[in-house]
Amino acid sequence: MTKYMGLNIDGDLNLIVPEFSMAEELFRLVDSDREHIRTFLSFVDSSVDVNSQINYFKLKMTGAANGTDKLFLTLLVIK
């Protein structure tokens, strides 16, 4: 498994700090089930392509650097 900076929650469930290399996979995941996850995640409608996902990461990372935002992803490792 690739190592990411983050926090273990329980067993194989982790909160991780996203990396730009994750943007394409995250976009595909969001795009594959928009109707369902729109209820839970506010950024779904603004995620229209991989570039918009990268821009969202940049926005949140800038906010983290300024002390106004945090951005984590959940990662479940299935063995």
N, C-alpha and C positions, 0 to 999 in steps of 0.2 A: 504494500500500500504506500502511496505517496504520503509524505509527512507534510502536514499543514500546521500553521500557527493557530492555536485555538484552545478550547477548554473542553475536557471530557465531561459529559453530563452523566452518563450511565452506561457502562459496558461499551458497546459499539456505537453509541450515539454521542456526537460531538457538535459543538458550535465552533465554526472555523472562520477565519478571516479570508474573504475571497481574494482570488488572484485573477488578473486579466485573462489568463489562460483558461479560466472556467467559464468565460462569458458565452462562448458558442454553445456549450453543453447546457448551460442554464437557460439560454434563450430557447433551445429546442425543447427542453422540459416544459417551460412556461407555454410555449406555442402548442404543445401537444394536448394540453388540457385547460385552455383558457377559461371556458365556461365554468368549470368547477372551482378552479383556484382563484378566480376573480373575487369571489366572496371573501377570501381570506387575505389576499395580498393586494395592496393598493397600487402597486406599480405595473400590474399586468397589462392594462390598456396602453400604457406608454412604452411598453416593450414591443416594438414593432419589427426590430431586426437586431442583429448581433451588435451593431454600432450603438444602438440605443441602450443596450445592456452595458456596454463598456462605458458609455457616458454616465449611466446611473452609478456604476462603481466609482467613477472619478468624482462625481458629485458627493457621494457619501464619504469617500476617502478624504476629500478636501474638508468636509464637515468634521470628520474625526480629527484631522490635523488642527482644526480650529477649536476643537473641544465642544462642538455643537451636535455631532451625530456619532452614531456607532453603526457598523454594518457587520453582521455575521450571517453565515449560512449554516443550515443544519446538515450534517453528514452522518449517514448511517452506513456502517461498514457491514456488508453481508458476506459472511464467510461460507 
